[in-house]
Amino acid sequence: MPQTTARSEEPGRPRLWAVVGATGTGKTSLSLDLAEALADRGRAAEIVNADAMQLYRGMDIGTAKLPVGERRGIPHHLFDALEVTDEAAVAWYQDASRAVVRGIHSRGADAILVGGSGLYASSVLFDFRFPPRDEAVRARLEAELEESGPGALFARLRDLDPATAERVDPRNGRRIVRALEVLELGERTHGAALPEAPVLWHRDTRIVAVGVPRDELVARLDARVEGMWRDGILDEVRELRTHGLEDGVTARRAIGYAQALAQLAGNLTEAEAIAETQALTRRYARRQVSWFKRYDGARWVESGADAGGLADSWT
């Protein structure tokens, strides 16, 4: 696993920071504080999104996206980069985000990657290479998914590649389809986990992982979901439907948005939609924590950590 300790031989080299962790742990606030702390020490910094759902334009309330007016004048990148009808693909994101990071570094600034989408963050931080794609194979598998549901496809994946199946959520039909697609193309892994011995993409990388005690995090997440409904996620989803949300491959399945759509369709009551969103959010947070715990060399901090101390100790 990669080590992310500072390298004193190149003190002026632009750095890649990452602020990662489960949803609801305070990553956004820490990333802003860190950018300001670095600026106070003469190192300009810009923020790059690593939350798959914050890529989508108009998906604000359900993703806790920071409003432009609250970004403290710090440049932010790859927020609102996709329409809700676009499919978010990690390979696309890797190319786009690395291009943004290179641009930030070319201006002599540090880049701060922030978000909780583990595979997306890892695709930037580590030397990931993604297997090929085949539109015809994927279309056939997606048709099977639509007809039979994820259970049958997951059983097939488990028979063909048990190691990959262990890393895939059996409810995540899109991820199962991708795994089977890659297997048909002759590869043994679909990239759903960190490589066995990952290598840092950018030599001067510092990873900060934000943790919150489980009981506290559950309370935060449940309250956040209730706040989404108070703040108007149903109105947001109504508006997004006019932009094709229900036709989107990725966006319509996002936690909170799928449940809001179901409520608007009359398939869930509001109480059921909130409870289902809370349960799925808690489950997702557990997977996020497990993912980031595998980042050897990451510095774990508590929510509300002193960004100035991080900047001083790693600059």
N, C-alpha and C positions, 0 to 999 in steps of 0.2 A: 504494500500500500504506500501511497506517496507521503512524503514528509513535507510539511508546509512551514518549516521554520524560516526565519529571515536569513537572507544571504548578504553578509556585510560587504562582500567584494564589489557589489554594484549598488551603492547607496542611492544613486540618482535614477536608476532604472524605473520606468513606470510599472506599477504593480497591478495585479489582479486580486482584488479582495472578493470574498464571497460571504454573504450573511444568509445562512440557511437554517432550517428548522421547521417544526410543525406549524400548521396554520394557527393563528391566534397567539403566538409567542412574543410578538413585538418586534419582528424583523424589520418592518418598515421604519419604525421610529429609530431603531438602532442604526440603520443604514444612513438615515439623514444626519443623525448625530455624528456618525463616523465621518461622513463627507465634510461636515463643518469642522470637526476636529482636525482632519487632515489639512483643510484649507488654512486653519489657524497656524499650522506648522509649515506652511509654504508649499503644500502639495495639493493642487487642484484635484477634484474628484467628480466623477459623473456616475450615475446609477443606471444599471441595465436590468431589465425585468427578467426573472426566471420563474414566473408563475404562468403556467400554461393558459389559464383562463383569463388572466389580465391582458393577454395578447389581444382579446376581442374588444372591438369598439362597441361601446354601449353596455357592456356587462360590468357594471360599476358597483352596485349595491351588494350583489351576491358574491363578489370577489373581494370586497373591502378595498377596492382600488383607491389610492390616495388622490383626491382632487388636485387639479393643476395648481390651484391657489394655495395649497398647503405644502407645496414641494420646496419651499424656502429658497426659491431661485436656483436650485440645483438642477442641472440638465438631467432629464430622464429619457430613457430610450426603450423601444420595443413595448411600450404600452399603447393599446389601441392600434395595433399593427395589422389586424385581420378583421374581415367582416364575419358576421356570425354564420354565414354560409360557407366559409372557408374551412378546410380541414387543417387542424394544427398537427404538423408532422415534426418529429424531433430532428430528423435530418435537415429539414428546412431551417428550423430554429438554430441548430448548431452553426450552420453557415451564416445566417443573419446575425446572430449574436457575436460570433467571433469577428465578423466584419466591423461591427459596432465597437467592440473592444479595441481592435487595431486602430480604428479612427480616433478613439479617446487617447490611446497611447501616443499616437502621432502628434497629438496636441500637447504632449508632455504631462498628461493628467493620469491619475489612477482610475481604474474602472472598479466599480462595486457592483457585483452581481448579487441580486437579492430576490429570494423567492423560495417556495417550498416544494416545487415540482422536482422530485429527486432525479429523474432521468434527464430532464431538461438541464438542470444545473450541472449534472455530471458530464453531459455531452460537451459542455464548454470547458469545464475544469480539467478534464482528463482526455487522454488520447483515444477517444472513441472513434471507431470506424463502423459505419452502419452497413448492413447487408443489402443486396439489391432488392428492387421492387418489380412486380409484374402486375400491371393493371388488370389483365384478364383473369389471372389466378385470384387476385383479391376480390374482384367482382363476383366470381363464382362462390367464393367462401362467404362473402357478405350476404349473398342470396340464401345460402344454407343457414346462416345465422338468423336471418329474418324469418325463415320458414320453421326452423327447429329450435331456436334459442341457443344460448351458450353452452348448455349442459352437454349435448352430444359432441360439439366441437371440442370442448375441454377434455372429454373422455378420449377423443382421438389424439389430442396433443399429449395427454398423459401416457398413452400407449407408445407414441412415436418418440417422445423426448421427455422422460420423467423429470429430468433435472430442470428443464425450462418450465415445465408445468408447476413445479414447486414454487417458482418465483412469480407466477401469474395469478392474479385474482380470478377465480373461476366464474365470477359474475361479469368480468370485463370482456365483453364480446369482441370489442375492437382489438384489444391486445391479443386475444386468442387467435383471431383471424390473422393478425400480423405474424404471430409465431408459426402458424401453419403455412402461411405463404412462403416464409423464408425456408422452412423445412422442405417444401416442394421445390424450391430453387437450389437445394443441395447444401444448405448451411445447417450447422448443428445448434446454433443459438441465435436468437432474434434480438439480442441486445437489451433485454429487460433487466439486466443487473450490471453492477460494476464488473469490469474485467478482473481476473484473478490477481493480476499485478499491475494496477493502473499507473500510468505515468502522467505527470502534470503536463498539460498543454503549454502553459506559460510558466517559465521557470520560477518567476518571482510571484508566487501565489500565497495568500493567507486566507484560511478558511475559519470563519467564526460561526459556530453552531449555537443557536439560542435554545435553551431548555427551560421548561416550566414543570413543577411537580404535577403528577398526573391528576390528582384531585382538583387542583387549581385550574389546570388546563381544561378539564371537562366542564367546569363551571363557566369558564370564559367562553368556550365554544357554544354551549347551550344558550348563553346570554346573547352571543353574537347572532345566532340564528334567529332568536326571537326579535332582535333588533332589525334584522333584514326585513322581516314582515312589517314591523312598525314603520320602517323607513321607506317602504313602498316598492318592494321587489315585484309585487304583482303588477303595478303600473309599469315598471321597467320591462317586465316580460311582455306585457301587452304591446308596448312600443316595439320591442325587438321582434315580435311576431310579424309586424308590418315590414320588417327588413329580412324576413326569411328564416327566423330562428328555428322553426319547426322543420326546415329543410336541411339544417346544418348537421354534419356528421358528428362533430365533436361538441359544439357549443350547446346543443339542445340536451345533451346528456350530463352536463355539468351539475354537480351537487347543488341543490337549491333551485336551479333553473328547471330541471326535470320535474321537481316536485311542484313548483309554481305552475308549470304548464299543466300538470295533472289536476291541480286545483281549479285552474281556469276552465279545464275541460269537464269539470264535475266529477272526476274520478277519485279525488281526495277531498276531504274537508280541510279547512285551514289547520285545525289541530293535528290532523293526520299528516299533512304536508310538513308542518314544523317538526313534528316528532320524527318523521322519516329522515328529514334533512339533518337533524341533530344526531341521529344514530349513524348515518353515513359519514358525517363530518368527524365524529369520534373515531370511527373505524379508519378513516383516511389518515387522521393524525397519528394513530398508532403505526401505520405503515410508514409514514414520513419519519417518525422517530427511529424506527428500525433501519431505514435506509441510511440516514445520516450518521447513525452510530458506527457505520462501517467506514467512515471517513477517518482513516488513521492520520493523526497529525492535526486534526481540527482542534481548535480551542473552544471548549464548551463554556458558555457564560449564561448567567441568569438573565431573565427579562429585565430590561432597564439597566443593563451593564454600563459601566463608565466607558464611553467611546474614547475619551481623551486618554485613558489608561491603555486602551488597545492600541491607539495610534502611537503612543510613546514607546510601548514595549515592542512594537513591531516595525518601527521606522528607524 
